[in-house]
Amino acid sequence: MLIKEQGDQAGTGVSEEILYRIDIPANRYDLLCLEGLVNGILVFQGKREPPVYKTTKYEDCNSLHLTPATAQIRPYAVAAVLKGVSFTKESYDSFIDLQDKLHQNICRKRTLVAIGTHDLDTIQGPFVYDALPPNELKFKALNQIKELTASELMELYSSHAQLKQYLNIIKDSPVYPVIKDKNGVVLSMPPIINGDHSKITLNTKNVFIECTATDLTKAIIVLDTIVCMFSEYCANKYEVQQCKVFAPDGTYELYPQMQYREELVNVDKANGYIGISESGSQLATFLSRMCLSATCDRDALRVRVPPTRHDVIHACDLYEDIAIAYGYNRIPRVAARGAAAGAQCALSKLSEQLRHECARAGYTEALTFTLCSRDDIASKLGLKIEDVPAVHISNPKTLEFQVVRTVLLPGLLKTLAANKKMPLPLKLFEISDVVIKDETAETGARNERRVCAVYCGRAAGFQYVHGLLDRVCAMLRLPWHQELGYYLRQCEDPAYFPGRCAEVTLQGRVIGKIGVIHPNVLTAFELTNPCSAVEINIEPFV
């Protein structure tokens, strides 16, 4: 591997031990560690029955209490206890490795869930999950030699290779999350670092696991996965002790939930969807090989989904597991029952034809960003953003991508501004979708296909964009008529010069605008030459 990546010299002195690279589906969290993978293989081969996971009664001393302050930053927490654990060097490394993989996978780099594991014998419950100002939080972090405040730790870890990527999750918050025991000993400051006092070693026998989260469902999945995978090292195999987790209002829930649930699957449907013909008992065997205990009840399969298989959310997932156990390569290939001929969508076909016509008229096609800034579609065009039916991005990463465009014109004007050195005149067009906020639409917004053309030269050149509009309508066999064809009707728009703007109507319905761009708009887009533009909706032509 090293020779392939770094050259011939890199492989000198490297172990010749064979390494196996195994691709795991992103939703199979139970296969992310060696324990889960080995268990899955042995069950698949029929050498082992699927484990049966159990929960034991909680102890009040191990309860976790949430304070109201946590709602400001990470409002959810879950917890569990593994009793009588026997760690070896290999199982300990696997335990840590699984946490890292879950953090990168379902936890989305600790933004959704952060996992903390602690030696229960070094701390005393009940535990408190609180949120404190950074300067009030001081403790000895994992592998540190002295106590530091949260602010000092953030500064220290700003250059840490692994931890610096997580600092921004809480850095700008007025309070930082913290978990303490009844004596005030800090267990962890999620999602950054655990405390050194409760760190796990090879001699640890009882493990307290806590997960803080912004998404409770993800936290439940993560906790179930960890305790199921490593409960096999407990004194009583596959047994996990539940914890009481008290909400700020005093109510409590028991975690981990470790819920088994039953699903019913129709045998004929399963065979039909996959394309095989197997008996119900055989399909039940296939599911059992995938760690899904199943029995056949006449024409239905009764499937017991364990807490390790949170990826099973629908009957389709069970059909998929049957197909995997059966073997994709064994499924017979058959010709499709129905023959269908594909055809280009009418709107796409029209768009392609109009592109050719605009190009023949001497215009160059541009392809601009669908997202733009609020100013591009509002203040720069002389409008207020409140009056624009725009779809806003909830968490824009840059000022350039705040909303979905409602008109094509700003994109072409920005393209002109970026090409000032090109010889005049510049003639650009674009045929693309805009998105309009629409309360009557199923999604609250609708797409609209438009064509927009801009002429930029020594003079405004209104006749050129008017000529393009006439050419397009001529190719669409539309007469110049107020009721039966297309027509221009004077209007006022702050984006266009007063008295030099018109609505384009089709059989009396407004489909767009044409006119000379207002000097204020040209200044806003840093243009010095006069421009004319036309923009129309082409969907009514289909």
N, C-alpha and C positions, 0 to 999 in steps of 0.2 A: 504493500500500500504506500509506504514512504517513497520507494523508488519511483512509483508511478506519479506521485504528487511532487516530489522534490528532486528527482534525478538519481543517477546511479550511486553517488557517494553517500546518500542519505541512509541507505539500508545497511551500512556497515555496523556490525555488532548488535543488530536488532534481533530480538527473539524470533525464532522460526515457528513458534506456536501458532496453530491455525486459529484464525478468528472468523466467526460467523456473523454476517450482517443480516439481520432479520427486519423486514419492513412490517410495521404494525399499523393497522388502520387507525386513523386519528380518534375514532370514537370508542376504541377498545382499550379503556384505561386499565382494565384488569390484566392486560398483557404487557404493561410497561415495565414490569420488574421480572426478574428471573423466576421468582416463586409462582407468579401468576402464569407465566409462559410454560413452565414445566408442568404445572397442574393442568393447564389447558391441553397440552400435548398428551399427557397420560390419560386424561379422560377421553380425548378423541380416539386414542388407540384402544380404549376399553380396558386399560390396566388399572383404572381407579374409578370409583364412583364420585360424582360431583360432591364436594364438601357441603355439609349442612351447617350454616352459621347460626349461632345462638347469642342472645343477649342475656346478661345476668343483672340482677337488681342493683340499682344505684346505691351509692353511699352518700349521705347528706354532706359529709365532709369534703367530697370531691365536686360539689356543685359550682357552677359558674354564674356570677351575677353581673348583668349589664347595667351600666348607669345611663341616665338620659343624655349625657354629653357625647356618647359614642354615636348618636344619630347624626352628628355634624360631619363624621368622616367615614367610618366603616360600621354600619348599624347592626350587622348580624354576627353571631358567633355560635359555634357548635363545639362539642367536646366529647371525649371518650377516654376510657382507661383500658390498657392491656395489662393483665396481671400475670405474674410468674413468667416473664419473658426470659428466654435463654438466647443471648446473642453470641454469634461467632464473628470473627473478623469479616467473613464473606457476607453473612446475613446483615451485619451492621452497615457495611458499605452499600448493600442493596437497599436497605431501609432509607439511607440518606439519598441514594440515587433516585429512588422512586419519588421522593419529595421534589427533587430538582426537575424531574421530567413532568410531574403534574404542574409545577409552577410555570413551566414553559408552555404547557399544553392547555388544559382546561382552565387553569388559573390566569391565563393571559398575562404572563410575566408579573404575577402577584397583584395585578390591578383588580381582579375579581375576587380572588381568595388568597390568603397567606396562611401557610401551615407552620405550626410551632409544636415541637415535641420536647418533653421534659422528663427528667428523672423524678418520679413522684415521691420517692423516699427522701429527697433533699428539700422538699417544700411541704407546706401545710395548707390544706383547704379550710373553708371554702375560698374560691378564687374570685377576684373582681376584675371585670373588663371595663376600663375607664378611658377617658380622653383628657389629657392635661396639656397646658401650655408648655412649649419645649424647655423653657428655663426652669420649670418646676419638676422636670423629670430627670433624675440622675441615677445611674446604675452602672455596674461593671458589665460591659457587653462581652459576648462570646470571644474568648481568646485574647482579651485585653488585660492589662496588668493593673489598671486603676479605674476608679469610677469617673465617668464623664457625663455632662448634661447632654440632653438630646440634641441641642444646637451644636455642641462640640463634636458629637458623633457624626452628625450630618456633614460637618466640615471635614472630619477625618476620612469618612468613606467617599468623599467626592472624587478621590483619586483611586479608589479601590476597583480592581479590575472587574469583579463580579457584582459588587453591591451598588456601584454608582448608578447603574441603569434603573434602580428601584427608588432612588431618592425623590424623584419628581412626583411620585404618587402622593406623598404627604407633605412635601417641602413647603408649599405655600399655604398650608392649613394653619389656622390659629391654634389648633390643638393636635397633639399626636396620640395615637392609640397606645395603650399600655395594659398589660395583664400582670396583676400582683396576687400574691397569696395573702393569707390573713395577717401575716407579720409584716406586710409591706415589701416583701422581697419581690423584685421585678423578674418575671418569667420571660417576658419578651416585649419588644416594641415593634409590633407588626406594621407594615410588611417588610421591615428592614433587617432586624437582627434579634436573636434570642439573648437572654441573659446568661452569663457564665456560671452562675450559681447552680442552675438546674440542668446543665448540659448532660447529654446522654453519653455513657461510656459502655465498654464491653461488659462491665459488671452490673449494669442497670438491670433491675428485675421487674420494676413496675413503671409503665410509661403513661404519662398524661399527655394527651394529644388535643390541641385546640386549633380551630380554624376560624379566623376572622374574615369577614367578607362584605362585599357590596351586593352580592347576589346569593341569596339563601339557598336556592336550588343547587347551584354549583358547589356551595360549601358542603351540602349534604352528600352529594356525589363523591367529592374528594375524601370526606371523612369515611364514608362507607368503603371506598376503595382501599384506603390505607389500612384500616383495621381488619378488613377481610383478608388482605394479602399477608399480613404479619401476625394474625391470630394463630397461625399454625405453629408459631414458636412459643405460644403460651403454655402454661402448665396444663390447663384444660384446653385442648386443641379446638380452635374455631369458636371459642367463647370470648365475648367482649362485654366489659362492664359499661352500662349506660351511665350518663351524667345528667343531672338536672341543670338546665340552662334557664335562668330566670330573666325575663324581659324587664325593662325599666318600670313597667306598670305592675309588676309583682306576679304575673302569670308565668308559668314555666312549661317547657317541652322537654321530652326525654330524647337524648341523642347518644349514640347513633340509632337511627330508626331501623336499619337492617330489614327492610320490609320485603317479604316475598309476596308476589301477586300472581294470580292465575289469568291466563289468556286462553280463549277458545279459538281454534283454527279449523276451518272446514277442510276435510281431506281432499275433496274434489277440486276445490279452489286452489289449494296448494299444488296439486299435480298439474292443474291447468295452467296456472301462472308460470310454473317452472318449465313445463313441457315434458313431464315424465309420467309414468303410470306405476305407482308403487302403492302397496297396501298401507292402511292406517298404522298398523303396528310397526312397519318398516320406517315410516316417516317419524314415528315417535322415537325409534332408535337413533335416527339421524339427529334429531334435536337433542337427545340425551348426550350424544357425542360432543355437542357444542355447549355443554354445561347447562343445558336447559332440560330439566327432568320433565318427561312427557309421558302421558298414557293415552291410549286410544279408547274412545267411548263412542261406539258405532261409527257414524260418519264424521266425527269431530275429534280433534286432538285437544287434550287438556294439558296446557303447558304451564309449568311453575317457573316463573322468572326470578332468579336470585338477586340479592342486592349488589352483586358484582356486575350485573348486566344492565346498567342504566341506559345503554344504547338501544335497548329494545323498548320502543315506544309505540309500535303499531304492528299489526299482523304482517305487514310487508317485511319487517325485520326478521320475523320468524321464517317467512318464505325464503329469504336470502340465506339464513343459516342452514335451512334444509338443503338448498342448492350447493352451498359450500361443502357440507358433509357428504352429499351425494357425489360431488365432483363436477365442476363446470365442464371439463373435457368429456365427461360421459354423457352429457345431455345431448340427445340426437339433434342434428341440424335438420330443420324442415323448411320448406319454402313458405313464404308468407301466404296466409289464406286469402287475403284481399290484395288486389293489384290497384295501385293508385299512381297517377301521374302528377308530379309536382309542377307548380307554375309560380312565376314571380308574382309577388303581391302587386296589386294594381297601383297602389301609391308609390311603391319602389320603382315600378316600370315608368310611371309618369315622371318621377324625379330624375331618372336616368335620361329620359328623352329631353327634359328641360335643360339638363346640364349640357347636352350636345348643342342645343339651340343657343344657349347663353355663350358657349365657347365660340360658336360660329359667328356670333355678333361681336367678337373681339374682346370678350371679358375673360379674365383669369379667375379660376376657382380658388377659393380659400377654404380652409378647414380650421375653424377657431374653437376655443374651449367652450364646453357646455356650461361650466361654472364660471361665474364672474363676481366682481365686488358689488356691493349694494350701490355704490356711487355710479357704477357703469350704467345701470338700468334706471337710476332715479335722478340724483342731483345733477349729473352731467348732462342729462337729457331735459333738465328743467322740471322734473317731477319730484314729488315727495315719496319716499319709500313706502309710507303707509298706504298710498293710493295705488301702488303697483301690486297686482295679484301674483306675487312671487313666492316660490317655495324656498324657505331658508334652511341652510345647513345648521344643525344644532350645535356642532362643535367644530367650526372651521379652523383648519390648521394655518392658513395664511389669509391675509386681507384680500388677496386676489380671488379667492374661492369661497365666497360667503353665501351666494344664492345661485339658483338655477336660472339661466337667462330666460327672459320673457320676450325679448326681441333679438334679432340677429345683427341689427345695425351697429351696436357698440363694438362687437368683435371685428367687424370690417373696418371701422374707424381706427381701432387700435392697430390693425394690420397696416393701414395707410401710414399711421404715425411711425411705425417701425421701418417703413420703406421710403422715407423722405428723399433719400439720395437717388432713387430711381427716376428716370426721365418721365416727364409728364406728357400726356395725361395717363393717370392710373385708372384702370377699369377692373373692378373686382366684383365677384358674386359668390354667394353661398346658398346651398339648398340643404337645410338641416332642420332638426326639431327644436322647438322651444317648449317650455313647460309652463302651463298656466294653472294657477290655483283654482280649483273648481269644487265647490262643496257638493255638487250633485254627482260627481264621479265617485266610483267605488273606492278609489285610493285617496280622494281629496284633491287630486290634480290630474290634468290630462296633457298629453303630448299634442303638438300641432306642427305639421310640416309646412315650412315656409320657404320662399325664395326671396333673397335680398340682393340688390345690386347697387353699387356705389360708383359714381364718376367723380374724379378729382383732377382738376386742370387749372389753366390760367383763368378760365371763366367757369361759372357754375355748371354749364353743360346740361341744363334740365332737359333739353331736347334729346339728349342721348339716352337717358334712363326712360324717358317717355317712349322713345323709339323701340327700346328693348321690350317694354310692356306691350306695345302694339304688336311686335313680332311674336311674342309668346301667345298672345290672345288670338292672333291670326292663325298660328299653327294649331291652336285648340278649336279653330272654326267658330270663334265667338264674334258676333257682329258688334259694331259700335252702336249700342242702343240702350236707352235708359231702363227699359223694362225687360227686354229679351236678351241683352248681351252685357258687355262691360261698359262702364261710364265713369267719368271723373266728376266729383262733387266737391266744391270748395269747402274747406274746413280750417280750423286753427289748431296748431299743436306746438307746444313750447320748444320741441326739438327742431322745428322747421321755421324758415323765415316768414314773417307775417305777410299774408297775401300770396305766398308762393307755395302753398300746401293744399293738397286735395286728397279726398278719400277715393279709393278705388272700389267701385261697387260692381257686383255681379247679380244681375236680375233684381236690382234694388237692395241687395244685402251688402254691407260693408265687408270687404275681405282684406283691406290693407290701406297703405298710404304712400303718396309720392310727393316729392317736393325738394326745395333747396334747403340744405342744412343751415340752421341758425348760427351766426358767428359766435355766440356764447358757447354753443356745443363744440364748435371747431376749436375754440380756445381751451375748453376743458380737456379735449383729447390731444392737445398740443399740435394742432394742424394750422397751417398758415394759408393754404390754398382753398378756394371755395369748392364745395362739393354738392352734389345732388344724389338723391337716393330714392329707391322704390323698394317696398317690402310688402308682400302679399301672402296670404294663406292659400296654398294650392290644393288643400283637401276637398273644397267644394267642386273642383274640376273632375274628381274621380267618379 
